[in-house]
């Protein structure tokens, strides 16, 4: 796997939105996989970005009396600053107002037009401005958009259409031959059902606003924002500009997104690519939504969670950990501060942090801070090693499926085993009795804790590195390879282990 390419993306985010927990969730999810794949030896390219065209942006700029580009330039920093605060390791940030992107969108549109997949017609139906989505009469729920619940606009205008209906059979073959094309499984079934229900040709241009990329063959039309936005996944890795880069990373290994935009990624996007003779992505992964204290998050309710406020109060790694320990990735989840505190005090302070503290203290006290190779095995020693190796395998299998909660459960099962091992073997008794098995017991705890820190690194990079430092390891986890670190070994360059500051202080309520 050394240097094998791996390409992962987030959706690009609307710049007139204020970054909230939903944006943070998707981006951290992608960062977790990017970090994991890097320590597995992959050459990772991680792309995120901002969607800066469309009617919503034009209207927002108009209300402020400024040009849409000025609004975009102001707002983009809200996202890039948040990614820095959340310790996100993206390789690039694509903006749809960049020329490198607009050039690719025009190329894609012209290619599909030349093939006969785009034609000029007239659109008359409903359009939801907040979702940038066309909605049919049958899709309306009580006269409202089925996704956001707002009242859509009635549109009648000249429009270019994409012959989406021509791609029904090819999309079905894609899904049938790649059962993991959409994750999790429930989302796969949704997409399959949607396609089998019949695909209508898709309007891919608008004339009722101007802020967008003009249609090459008729400049009074602007290209539909989703045709524009989805193209970022290839414009961001050098399509047209850098064939070597594009050839290395495409097709994309995983597009991550919220469930509300799954259809665009799993149906529209592969069809656009097929039309232009480009291979579809390997996988699209859709996650659920977050409610806040049991309520839907909305500006009108005033319950939109600002991730910056949470990380100031609880810490970056703690926030990252909570999001993926609390809820299975793919399902809806509920955010509450009491739940955050419960996870910090329980999983992190009581279990993981306490284990690290006990381990460092005992090695300092009973072995004078030096880890040594085991001399004699007995009791639970081999069981601990076997179970650790088993759970490492489970962790890796679940990570590859984006089953983050199960991967974390495997890591915390090791922590639970180690805490029981300490209580059962009682190193303080072994030390008092002069039993040489104390070297074996503390070596096993040290090694399993070291490996667990590697397993938790993608979720909590800084705190995991603090654990390694406390265990006497001078290297940072991101500078190692998982295959090397998951073995039980006793390196010779371990520093004296003598003390540890609280890694996860308890939060008093």
DOFIKOL-848154 format. One record per residue (C-alpha): residue in one letter; residue number from 0; x, y, z. Coordinates in steps of 0.2 Angstrom, whole numbers, plus 5000, padded with zeros to 4 digits. Each point is the difference from the previous one (the first is absolute). Layout:
REM residues N
{residu A	num NUM	u X	v Y	w Z}
...
REM end
This chain:
REM residues 509
{residu X	num 0	u 5000	v 5000	w 5000}
{residu X	num 1	u 5015	v 5011	w 5001}
{residu X	num 2	u 4996	v 5016	w 4990}
{residu X	num 3	u 4984	v 4993	w 4993}
{residu X	num 4	u 4989	v 5015	w 4996}
{residu X	num 5	u 4984	v 5004	w 5010}
{residu X	num 6	u 4989	v 5014	w 4996}
{residu X	num 7	u 4986	v 5006	w 5012}
{residu X	num 8	u 4989	v 5015	w 4999}
{residu X	num 9	u 4987	v 5010	w 5010}
{residu X	num 10	u 4986	v 5009	w 4991}
{residu X	num 11	u 5003	v 5018	w 4996}
{residu X	num 12	u 4991	v 5011	w 5012}
{residu X	num 13	u 4989	v 5015	w 4996}
{residu X	num 14	u 5009	v 5016	w 5005}
{residu X	num 15	u 4984	v 5009	w 5006}
{residu X	num 16	u 4998	v 4987	w 5013}
{residu X	num 17	u 5008	v 5002	w 5017}
{residu X	num 18	u 5011	v 4985	w 5004}
{residu X	num 19	u 4991	v 4989	w 5012}
{residu X	num 20	u 5001	v 4983	w 5008}
{residu X	num 21	u 4994	v 4991	w 4984}
{residu X	num 22	u 5015	v 5008	w 4990}
{residu X	num 23	u 5012	v 4995	w 5013}
{residu X	num 24	u 4993	v 4982	w 5001}
{residu X	num 25	u 5003	v 4996	w 4982}
{residu X	num 26	u 5017	v 5009	w 4999}
{residu X	num 27	u 5006	v 4991	w 5016}
{residu X	num 28	u 4994	v 4983	w 4993}
{residu X	num 29	u 5010	v 5003	w 4984}
{residu X	num 30	u 5015	v 5005	w 5011}
{residu X	num 31	u 4999	v 4985	w 5010}
{residu X	num 32	u 5001	v 4989	w 4985}
{residu X	num 33	u 5014	v 5010	w 4992}
{residu X	num 34	u 5010	v 4998	w 5016}
{residu X	num 35	u 4997	v 4982	w 5001}
{residu X	num 36	u 5004	v 4996	w 4982}
{residu X	num 37	u 5016	v 5010	w 5002}
{residu X	num 38	u 5007	v 4990	w 5014}
{residu X	num 39	u 4995	v 4984	w 4990}
{residu X	num 40	u 5012	v 5006	w 4987}
{residu X	num 41	u 4989	v 5008	w 4988}
{residu X	num 42	u 5004	v 5016	w 4990}
{residu X	num 43	u 4984	v 5010	w 5004}
{residu X	num 44	u 4992	v 5014	w 4992}
{residu X	num 45	u 4987	v 5009	w 5010}
{residu X	num 46	u 4989	v 5013	w 4992}
{residu X	num 47	u 4987	v 5012	w 5007}
{residu X	num 48	u 4993	v 5016	w 4994}
{residu X	num 49	u 4987	v 5013	w 4998}
{residu X	num 50	u 4985	v 5002	w 4988}
{residu X	num 51	u 4999	v 5018	w 4996}
{residu X	num 52	u 4988	v 5001	w 4985}
{residu X	num 53	u 4981	v 5000	w 4999}
{residu X	num 54	u 4984	v 5009	w 5004}
{residu X	num 55	u 5002	v 4999	w 5019}
{residu X	num 56	u 5017	v 5009	w 4999}
{residu X	num 57	u 4994	v 5013	w 4988}
{residu X	num 58	u 4985	v 5004	w 5011}
{residu X	num 59	u 5010	v 5001	w 5016}
{residu X	num 60	u 5013	v 5012	w 4992}
{residu X	num 61	u 4986	v 5010	w 4993}
{residu X	num 62	u 4993	v 5002	w 5017}
{residu X	num 63	u 5017	v 5006	w 5007}
{residu X	num 64	u 5002	v 5012	w 4985}
{residu X	num 65	u 5016	v 4992	w 4994}
{residu X	num 66	u 5006	v 4989	w 4985}
{residu X	num 67	u 4998	v 4981	w 5002}
{residu X	num 68	u 5019	v 4998	w 4998}
{residu X	num 69	u 5003	v 5012	w 5015}
{residu X	num 70	u 4988	v 4990	w 5010}
{residu X	num 71	u 5009	v 4984	w 4995}
{residu X	num 72	u 5017	v 5007	w 5005}
{residu X	num 73	u 4994	v 5006	w 5017}
{residu X	num 74	u 4991	v 4984	w 5004}
{residu X	num 75	u 5013	v 4987	w 4994}
{residu X	num 76	u 5011	v 5004	w 5015}
{residu X	num 77	u 4987	v 4994	w 5012}
{residu X	num 78	u 5002	v 4983	w 4993}
{residu X	num 79	u 5019	v 4999	w 4998}
{residu X	num 80	u 5002	v 5008	w 5018}
{residu X	num 81	u 4989	v 4986	w 5007}
{residu X	num 82	u 5010	v 4986	w 4991}
{residu X	num 83	u 5016	v 5007	w 5008}
{residu X	num 84	u 4991	v 5000	w 5018}
{residu X	num 85	u 4994	v 4982	w 4997}
{residu X	num 86	u 5017	v 4994	w 4995}
{residu X	num 87	u 4995	v 4995	w 4983}
{residu X	num 88	u 5013	v 4994	w 4988}
{residu X	num 89	u 4993	v 5004	w 4983}
{residu X	num 90	u 5012	v 5001	w 4985}
{residu X	num 91	u 4990	v 5013	w 4991}
{residu X	num 92	u 4985	v 5011	w 5001}
{residu X	num 93	u 4991	v 5002	w 4984}
{residu X	num 94	u 4989	v 5016	w 4997}
{residu X	num 95	u 4987	v 4999	w 4985}
{residu X	num 96	u 5005	v 5018	w 4996}
{residu X	num 97	u 5017	v 4995	w 4995}
{residu X	num 98	u 5005	v 5000	w 4982}
{residu X	num 99	u 5007	v 4982	w 5001}
{residu X	num 100	u 4983	v 4995	w 5006}
{residu X	num 101	u 4989	v 5010	w 4987}
{residu X	num 102	u 5011	v 4993	w 4986}
{residu X	num 103	u 4996	v 4982	w 5004}
{residu X	num 104	u 4981	v 5004	w 5002}
{residu X	num 105	u 4999	v 5008	w 4983}
{residu X	num 106	u 5010	v 4985	w 4993}
{residu X	num 107	u 4988	v 4987	w 5008}
{residu X	num 108	u 4985	v 5010	w 4994}
{residu X	num 109	u 5006	v 5001	w 4982}
{residu X	num 110	u 5005	v 4981	w 5000}
{residu X	num 111	u 4983	v 4995	w 5005}
{residu X	num 112	u 4992	v 5012	w 4988}
{residu X	num 113	u 5011	v 4993	w 4985}
{residu X	num 114	u 4994	v 4982	w 5005}
{residu X	num 115	u 4982	v 5005	w 4999}
{residu X	num 116	u 4997	v 4998	w 5019}
{residu X	num 117	u 4996	v 5019	w 5002}
{residu X	num 118	u 4986	v 5008	w 4990}
{residu X	num 119	u 4991	v 5016	w 5001}
{residu X	num 120	u 4982	v 5000	w 5006}
{residu X	num 121	u 4988	v 5008	w 5012}
{residu X	num 122	u 4998	v 4997	w 5019}
{residu X	num 123	u 4984	v 5002	w 5009}
{residu X	num 124	u 4999	v 4993	w 5017}
{residu X	num 125	u 5005	v 5004	w 5018}
{residu X	num 126	u 5017	v 5005	w 5006}
{residu X	num 127	u 5006	v 5001	w 5018}
{residu X	num 128	u 5012	v 5014	w 5001}
{residu X	num 129	u 5008	v 4996	w 5017}
{residu X	num 130	u 5004	v 4982	w 4994}
{residu X	num 131	u 5004	v 5005	w 4983}
{residu X	num 132	u 4989	v 4986	w 4994}
{residu X	num 133	u 4986	v 4997	w 4987}
{residu X	num 134	u 4985	v 4992	w 5008}
{residu X	num 135	u 4985	v 4991	w 4991}
{residu X	num 136	u 4982	v 5002	w 5005}
{residu X	num 137	u 5000	v 4982	w 5006}
{residu X	num 138	u 5016	v 5003	w 5011}
{residu X	num 139	u 4992	v 5015	w 5009}
{residu X	num 140	u 4994	v 4996	w 5018}
{residu X	num 141	u 4985	v 5011	w 5004}
{residu X	num 142	u 5006	v 5012	w 4987}
{residu X	num 143	u 5017	v 5001	w 5007}
{residu X	num 144	u 5018	v 4994	w 4996}
{residu X	num 145	u 5002	v 4982	w 5006}
{residu X	num 146	u 5017	v 5004	w 5006}
{residu X	num 147	u 5000	v 5016	w 5009}
{residu X	num 148	u 4981	v 5003	w 5003}
{residu X	num 149	u 5000	v 5017	w 4992}
{residu X	num 150	u 4988	v 5006	w 4986}
{residu X	num 151	u 5008	v 4999	w 4983}
{residu X	num 152	u 4999	v 5012	w 4986}
{residu X	num 153	u 4990	v 4996	w 4984}
{residu X	num 154	u 5012	v 5002	w 4985}
{residu X	num 155	u 4997	v 5001	w 4981}
{residu X	num 156	u 5015	v 5004	w 4990}
{residu X	num 157	u 5010	v 4995	w 4985}
{residu X	num 158	u 5013	v 4987	w 5006}
{residu X	num 159	u 5013	v 4988	w 4995}
{residu X	num 160	u 4996	v 4982	w 5005}
{residu X	num 161	u 5012	v 4985	w 5004}
{residu X	num 162	u 4993	v 4984	w 4993}
{residu X	num 163	u 5001	v 4991	w 5017}
{residu X	num 164	u 4986	v 4988	w 4994}
{residu X	num 165	u 5013	v 4993	w 4988}
{residu X	num 166	u 5011	v 4994	w 5015}
{residu X	num 167	u 4988	v 4989	w 5009}
{residu X	num 168	u 5007	v 4984	w 4994}
{residu X	num 169	u 5018	v 5005	w 5003}
{residu X	num 170	u 4997	v 5006	w 5017}
{residu X	num 171	u 4991	v 4984	w 5005}
{residu X	num 172	u 5014	v 4990	w 4993}
{residu X	num 173	u 5012	v 5010	w 5010}
{residu X	num 174	u 4990	v 4997	w 5016}
{residu X	num 175	u 4998	v 4981	w 4996}
{residu X	num 176	u 5019	v 4998	w 4997}
{residu X	num 177	u 5006	v 5011	w 5014}
{residu X	num 178	u 4989	v 4995	w 5016}
{residu X	num 179	u 5011	v 5012	w 5010}
{residu X	num 180	u 4998	v 5015	w 4988}
{residu X	num 181	u 4988	v 5008	w 5013}
{residu X	num 182	u 5003	v 4998	w 5019}
{residu X	num 183	u 4992	v 4996	w 5011}
{residu X	num 184	u 4989	v 4987	w 4994}
{residu X	num 185	u 4984	v 5008	w 5003}
{residu X	num 186	u 5005	v 5015	w 4990}
{residu X	num 187	u 5005	v 4988	w 4985}
{residu X	num 188	u 4982	v 4994	w 5001}
{residu X	num 189	u 4993	v 5017	w 4999}
{residu X	num 190	u 5010	v 5005	w 4985}
{residu X	num 191	u 4996	v 4983	w 4991}
{residu X	num 192	u 4981	v 5003	w 5003}
{residu X	num 193	u 5002	v 5018	w 4994}
{residu X	num 194	u 5008	v 4995	w 4983}
{residu X	num 195	u 4987	v 4985	w 4998}
{residu X	num 196	u 4986	v 5013	w 5002}
{residu X	num 197	u 5005	v 5008	w 4984}
{residu X	num 198	u 5012	v 5014	w 4996}
{residu X	num 199	u 4994	v 5017	w 4992}
{residu X	num 200	u 5011	v 5011	w 4990}
{residu X	num 201	u 5008	v 5013	w 5011}
{residu X	num 202	u 5000	v 5019	w 4997}
{residu X	num 203	u 5018	v 5005	w 5000}
{residu X	num 204	u 4999	v 5019	w 4997}
{residu X	num 205	u 4991	v 5015	w 5006}
{residu X	num 206	u 4996	v 5017	w 4993}
{residu X	num 207	u 4991	v 5008	w 5016}
{residu X	num 208	u 5017	v 5005	w 5008}
{residu X	num 209	u 5017	v 5004	w 4994}
{residu X	num 210	u 5013	v 4995	w 5013}
{residu X	num 211	u 5007	v 4984	w 4993}
{residu X	num 212	u 5010	v 4993	w 4985}
{residu X	num 213	u 4993	v 5005	w 4984}
{residu X	num 214	u 4995	v 4986	w 4988}
{residu X	num 215	u 5013	v 5000	w 4986}
{residu X	num 216	u 4988	v 4999	w 4986}
{residu X	num 217	u 4987	v 5013	w 5007}
{residu X	num 218	u 5007	v 5012	w 5012}
{residu X	num 219	u 4983	v 5006	w 5007}
{residu X	num 220	u 4999	v 4983	w 5009}
{residu X	num 221	u 5010	v 4996	w 5015}
{residu X	num 222	u 5004	v 4982	w 5004}
{residu X	num 223	u 4990	v 4992	w 5013}
{residu X	num 224	u 5009	v 5001	w 5017}
{residu X	num 225	u 5000	v 4981	w 5002}
{residu X	num 226	u 5008	v 4997	w 4983}
{residu X	num 227	u 5013	v 5013	w 5005}
{residu X	num 228	u 5003	v 4995	w 5018}
{residu X	num 229	u 5002	v 4981	w 4997}
{residu X	num 230	u 5014	v 5003	w 4988}
{residu X	num 231	u 5011	v 5006	w 5014}
{residu X	num 232	u 5005	v 4982	w 5003}
{residu X	num 233	u 5010	v 5000	w 4984}
{residu X	num 234	u 5004	v 5018	w 4998}
{residu X	num 235	u 5008	v 4999	w 5017}
{residu X	num 236	u 5013	v 4987	w 4995}
{residu X	num 237	u 5006	v 5007	w 4984}
{residu X	num 238	u 4988	v 4994	w 4987}
{residu X	num 239	u 5005	v 5010	w 4984}
{residu X	num 240	u 5014	v 5009	w 5009}
{residu X	num 241	u 5010	v 4985	w 5007}
{residu X	num 242	u 4997	v 4983	w 4992}
{residu X	num 243	u 5013	v 4991	w 5010}
{residu X	num 244	u 4992	v 5006	w 5017}
{residu X	num 245	u 4983	v 4996	w 4993}
{residu X	num 246	u 5005	v 4983	w 4993}
{residu X	num 247	u 5008	v 4995	w 5017}
{residu X	num 248	u 4985	v 5004	w 5011}
{residu X	num 249	u 4984	v 4997	w 4989}
{residu X	num 250	u 4988	v 4991	w 5002}
{residu X	num 251	u 4997	v 5007	w 5017}
{residu X	num 252	u 5000	v 4987	w 5014}
{residu X	num 253	u 4987	v 5008	w 5011}
{residu X	num 254	u 4988	v 5015	w 4999}
{residu X	num 255	u 4993	v 5005	w 5017}
{residu X	num 256	u 4984	v 5009	w 5002}
{residu X	num 257	u 4984	v 5002	w 5010}
{residu X	num 258	u 4985	v 4989	w 4995}
{residu X	num 259	u 4990	v 5015	w 4993}
{residu X	num 260	u 5012	v 5002	w 4985}
{residu X	num 261	u 5003	v 4981	w 4997}
{residu X	num 262	u 4989	v 5000	w 4984}
{residu X	num 263	u 5011	v 5013	w 4992}
{residu X	num 264	u 5016	v 4990	w 5003}
{residu X	num 265	u 4994	v 4983	w 4997}
{residu X	num 266	u 4988	v 5003	w 4985}
{residu X	num 267	u 5004	v 5017	w 4992}
{residu X	num 268	u 5019	v 5000	w 5002}
{residu X	num 269	u 5004	v 4983	w 4993}
{residu X	num 270	u 4988	v 5004	w 4985}
{residu X	num 271	u 5009	v 5016	w 4996}
{residu X	num 272	u 5017	v 4991	w 5001}
{residu X	num 273	u 4994	v 4986	w 4989}
{residu X	num 274	u 4994	v 5012	w 4987}
{residu X	num 275	u 5018	v 5008	w 4999}
{residu X	num 276	u 5008	v 4983	w 4999}
{residu X	num 277	u 5007	v 5001	w 5018}
{residu X	num 278	u 5000	v 4986	w 5012}
{residu X	num 279	u 4988	v 5002	w 5015}
{residu X	num 280	u 5006	v 5001	w 5018}
{residu X	num 281	u 5003	v 4984	w 5010}
{residu X	num 282	u 4989	v 5004	w 5014}
{residu X	num 283	u 4987	v 5013	w 5007}
{residu X	num 284	u 4998	v 5000	w 5019}
{residu X	num 285	u 4984	v 5009	w 5008}
{residu X	num 286	u 4998	v 5004	w 5018}
{residu X	num 287	u 4985	v 5005	w 5010}
{residu X	num 288	u 4995	v 5017	w 5008}
{residu X	num 289	u 5003	v 5007	w 5017}
{residu X	num 290	u 4986	v 5007	w 5011}
{residu X	num 291	u 5003	v 5011	w 5014}
{residu X	num 292	u 4993	v 4995	w 5017}
{residu X	num 293	u 4987	v 4990	w 4991}
{residu X	num 294	u 4995	v 5015	w 4988}
{residu X	num 295	u 5004	v 5002	w 4982}
{residu X	num 296	u 5014	v 5013	w 4998}
{residu X	num 297	u 4994	v 5016	w 4992}
{residu X	num 298	u 5005	v 5019	w 5001}
{residu X	num 299	u 4982	v 5004	w 5005}
{residu X	num 300	u 5001	v 4990	w 5015}
{residu X	num 301	u 5017	v 5007	w 5004}
{residu X	num 302	u 5007	v 4983	w 5004}
{residu X	num 303	u 5014	v 4999	w 4986}
{residu X	num 304	u 5016	v 4993	w 5008}
{residu X	num 305	u 5016	v 5010	w 4996}
{residu X	num 306	u 5014	v 4987	w 5001}
{residu X	num 307	u 5012	v 5013	w 5005}
{residu X	num 308	u 4990	v 5003	w 5016}
{residu X	num 309	u 5000	v 4981	w 5004}
{residu X	num 310	u 5019	v 4998	w 4998}
{residu X	num 311	u 5003	v 5015	w 5011}
{residu X	num 312	u 4990	v 4993	w 5013}
{residu X	num 313	u 5005	v 4981	w 4999}
{residu X	num 314	u 5015	v 4999	w 4989}
{residu X	num 315	u 5003	v 4995	w 4981}
{residu X	num 316	u 5004	v 4982	w 5002}
{residu X	num 317	u 4986	v 4998	w 5013}
{residu X	num 318	u 4987	v 5007	w 4987}
{residu X	num 319	u 5007	v 4989	w 4986}
{residu X	num 320	u 4999	v 4985	w 5011}
{residu X	num 321	u 4982	v 5003	w 5006}
{residu X	num 322	u 4993	v 5002	w 4983}
{residu X	num 323	u 5005	v 4982	w 4994}
{residu X	num 324	u 4999	v 4991	w 5017}
{residu X	num 325	u 4983	v 5006	w 5004}
{residu X	num 326	u 4991	v 4995	w 4984}
{residu X	num 327	u 5002	v 4987	w 4986}
{residu X	num 328	u 5007	v 5009	w 4985}
{residu X	num 329	u 4985	v 5000	w 4987}
{residu X	num 330	u 4986	v 5002	w 5013}
{residu X	num 331	u 4993	v 5016	w 5007}
{residu X	num 332	u 5006	v 5006	w 5017}
{residu X	num 333	u 4996	v 5012	w 5014}
{residu X	num 334	u 5012	v 5012	w 5006}
{residu X	num 335	u 4999	v 5006	w 5018}
{residu X	num 336	u 5013	v 5007	w 5012}
{residu X	num 337	u 4996	v 4988	w 5013}
{residu X	num 338	u 5004	v 4986	w 4988}
{residu X	num 339	u 5017	v 5008	w 4996}
{residu X	num 340	u 5004	v 5001	w 5019}
{residu X	num 341	u 4994	v 4982	w 5002}
{residu X	num 342	u 5012	v 4993	w 4987}
{residu X	num 343	u 5015	v 5011	w 5006}
{residu X	num 344	u 4998	v 4995	w 5018}
{residu X	num 345	u 4996	v 4981	w 4996}
{residu X	num 346	u 5009	v 4994	w 4985}
{residu X	num 347	u 5014	v 5013	w 5000}
{residu X	num 348	u 5004	v 5005	w 5018}
{residu X	num 349	u 4994	v 4984	w 5009}
{residu X	num 350	u 5006	v 4987	w 4988}
{residu X	num 351	u 5013	v 5005	w 4987}
{residu X	num 352	u 5008	v 5014	w 5011}
{residu X	num 353	u 5000	v 4991	w 5016}
{residu X	num 354	u 5008	v 4985	w 4991}
{residu X	num 355	u 5014	v 5011	w 4993}
{residu X	num 356	u 5003	v 5008	w 5017}
{residu X	num 357	u 5000	v 4983	w 5009}
{residu X	num 358	u 5012	v 4993	w 4987}
{residu X	num 359	u 5013	v 5014	w 5001}
{residu X	num 360	u 4999	v 5001	w 5019}
{residu X	num 361	u 5003	v 4981	w 5002}
{residu X	num 362	u 5014	v 4999	w 4987}
{residu X	num 363	u 5009	v 5015	w 5009}
{residu X	num 364	u 4998	v 4992	w 5017}
{residu X	num 365	u 5003	v 4982	w 4997}
{residu X	num 366	u 5012	v 5000	w 4985}
{residu X	num 367	u 5009	v 5016	w 5003}
{residu X	num 368	u 4992	v 5007	w 4985}
{residu X	num 369	u 5007	v 4987	w 4988}
{residu X	num 370	u 4990	v 4988	w 4989}
{residu X	num 371	u 5009	v 4983	w 4998}
{residu X	num 372	u 4997	v 4985	w 4990}
{residu X	num 373	u 4989	v 4987	w 5009}
{residu X	num 374	u 5009	v 4986	w 5009}
{residu X	num 375	u 4986	v 4988	w 5005}
{residu X	num 376	u 4982	v 4998	w 4994}
{residu X	num 377	u 4985	v 4994	w 5010}
{residu X	num 378	u 4982	v 5003	w 5006}
{residu X	num 379	u 4992	v 5013	w 4988}
{residu X	num 380	u 5016	v 5005	w 4990}
{residu X	num 381	u 4997	v 4990	w 4984}
{residu X	num 382	u 4981	v 5004	w 5001}
{residu X	num 383	u 5003	v 5019	w 5000}
{residu X	num 384	u 5012	v 4998	w 4985}
{residu X	num 385	u 4988	v 4989	w 4990}
{residu X	num 386	u 4985	v 5011	w 5004}
{residu X	num 387	u 5009	v 5016	w 4995}
{residu X	num 388	u 5005	v 4993	w 4984}
{residu X	num 389	u 4982	v 4994	w 4996}
{residu X	num 390	u 4993	v 5017	w 5004}
{residu X	num 391	u 5013	v 5008	w 4989}
{residu X	num 392	u 4994	v 4990	w 4985}
{residu X	num 393	u 4982	v 5004	w 5005}
{residu X	num 394	u 5004	v 5019	w 5001}
{residu X	num 395	u 5008	v 5000	w 4982}
{residu X	num 396	u 4986	v 4990	w 4992}
{residu X	num 397	u 4987	v 5013	w 5008}
{residu X	num 398	u 5010	v 5015	w 4995}
{residu X	num 399	u 5001	v 4995	w 4982}
{residu X	num 400	u 4981	v 4999	w 5000}
{residu X	num 401	u 4998	v 5017	w 5008}
{residu X	num 402	u 4993	v 4992	w 5016}
{residu X	num 403	u 5008	v 5012	w 5011}
{residu X	num 404	u 4990	v 4996	w 5016}
{residu X	num 405	u 5004	v 4981	w 4998}
{residu X	num 406	u 5019	v 5004	w 4997}
{residu X	num 407	u 4999	v 5011	w 5016}
{residu X	num 408	u 4992	v 4986	w 5009}
{residu X	num 409	u 5014	v 4988	w 4996}
{residu X	num 410	u 5013	v 5012	w 5007}
{residu X	num 411	u 4990	v 5003	w 5016}
{residu X	num 412	u 4998	v 4981	w 5002}
{residu X	num 413	u 5019	v 4999	w 5001}
{residu X	num 414	u 5000	v 5014	w 5013}
{residu X	num 415	u 4987	v 4990	w 5010}
{residu X	num 416	u 5010	v 4984	w 4999}
{residu X	num 417	u 5016	v 5010	w 5006}
{residu X	num 418	u 4991	v 5007	w 5015}
{residu X	num 419	u 4994	v 4983	w 5005}
{residu X	num 420	u 5017	v 4993	w 4997}
{residu X	num 421	u 5008	v 5012	w 5012}
{residu X	num 422	u 4987	v 4996	w 5013}
{residu X	num 423	u 5002	v 4981	w 4998}
{residu X	num 424	u 5019	v 5000	w 4999}
{residu X	num 425	u 5003	v 5014	w 5013}
{residu X	num 426	u 5017	v 5006	w 4995}
{residu X	num 427	u 5002	v 5008	w 5017}
{residu X	num 428	u 5000	v 4982	w 5008}
{residu X	num 429	u 5012	v 4993	w 4987}
{residu X	num 430	u 5012	v 5014	w 5004}
{residu X	num 431	u 4998	v 4997	w 5019}
{residu X	num 432	u 5003	v 4982	w 4997}
{residu X	num 433	u 5015	v 5002	w 4988}
{residu X	num 434	u 4991	v 4990	w 4987}
{residu X	num 435	u 5009	v 5002	w 4983}
{residu X	num 436	u 4983	v 4999	w 4992}
{residu X	num 437	u 4998	v 5019	w 5004}
{residu X	num 438	u 5011	v 5003	w 4984}
{residu X	num 439	u 4988	v 4990	w 4989}
{residu X	num 440	u 4984	v 5008	w 5007}
{residu X	num 441	u 5006	v 5018	w 4999}
{residu X	num 442	u 5007	v 4996	w 4983}
{residu X	num 443	u 4984	v 4993	w 4994}
{residu X	num 444	u 4990	v 5015	w 5007}
{residu X	num 445	u 5013	v 5013	w 4992}
{residu X	num 446	u 4999	v 4991	w 4983}
{residu X	num 447	u 4981	v 4999	w 4999}
{residu X	num 448	u 4998	v 5018	w 5006}
{residu X	num 449	u 5012	v 5005	w 4987}
{residu X	num 450	u 4991	v 4991	w 4986}
{residu X	num 451	u 4983	v 5007	w 5007}
{residu X	num 452	u 5007	v 5018	w 4998}
{residu X	num 453	u 5004	v 4996	w 4982}
{residu X	num 454	u 4982	v 4994	w 4997}
{residu X	num 455	u 4993	v 5015	w 5008}
{residu X	num 456	u 5012	v 5012	w 4991}
{residu X	num 457	u 4988	v 5004	w 4985}
{residu X	num 458	u 4987	v 5005	w 5012}
{residu X	num 459	u 5010	v 5009	w 5013}
{residu X	num 460	u 5017	v 5004	w 4992}
{residu X	num 461	u 5008	v 5012	w 5013}
{residu X	num 462	u 4994	v 4990	w 5016}
{residu X	num 463	u 5006	v 4983	w 4992}
{residu X	num 464	u 5017	v 5008	w 4997}
{residu X	num 465	u 5000	v 5006	w 5018}
{residu X	num 466	u 4997	v 4982	w 5006}
{residu X	num 467	u 5015	v 4994	w 4989}
{residu X	num 468	u 5011	v 5014	w 5007}
{residu X	num 469	u 4995	v 4995	w 5018}
{residu X	num 470	u 5005	v 4982	w 4995}
{residu X	num 471	u 5017	v 5005	w 4996}
{residu X	num 472	u 4998	v 5000	w 4981}
{residu X	num 473	u 5009	v 5015	w 4991}
{residu X	num 474	u 4992	v 4998	w 4983}
{residu X	num 475	u 4983	v 5006	w 4996}
{residu X	num 476	u 4987	v 4988	w 4994}
{residu X	num 477	u 4997	v 5008	w 4983}
{residu X	num 478	u 5018	v 4997	w 4996}
{residu X	num 479	u 4998	v 4981	w 5002}
{residu X	num 480	u 4991	v 4986	w 4991}
{residu X	num 481	u 4986	v 4990	w 5008}
{residu X	num 482	u 5007	v 4983	w 4994}
{residu X	num 483	u 5016	v 5004	w 5009}
{residu X	num 484	u 4992	v 5006	w 5016}
{residu X	num 485	u 4986	v 4987	w 5003}
{residu X	num 486	u 5013	v 4987	w 5005}
{residu X	num 487	u 5005	v 4996	w 5017}
{residu X	num 488	u 5018	v 5006	w 5001}
{residu X	num 489	u 5013	v 5007	w 5012}
{residu X	num 490	u 5010	v 5014	w 4991}
{residu X	num 491	u 5016	v 5006	w 5008}
{residu X	num 492	u 4998	v 5019	w 4998}
{residu X	num 493	u 4986	v 5002	w 5013}
{residu X	num 494	u 5003	v 5014	w 5012}
{residu X	num 495	u 4999	v 4999	w 5019}
{residu X	num 496	u 4981	v 4999	w 5004}
{residu X	num 497	u 4996	v 5009	w 5016}
{residu X	num 498	u 4986	v 5012	w 5000}
{residu X	num 499	u 4984	v 5005	w 4991}
{residu X	num 500	u 4989	v 5015	w 5001}
{residu X	num 501	u 4981	v 4997	w 4999}
{residu X	num 502	u 4996	v 4997	w 4982}
{residu X	num 503	u 4982	v 5001	w 5002}
{residu X	num 504	u 4995	v 5010	w 5015}
{residu X	num 505	u 4983	v 4996	w 5007}
{residu X	num 506	u 4987	v 5013	w 4998}
{residu X	num 507	u 4990	v 5004	w 5016}
{residu X	num 508	u 4982	v 5004	w 4998}
REM end
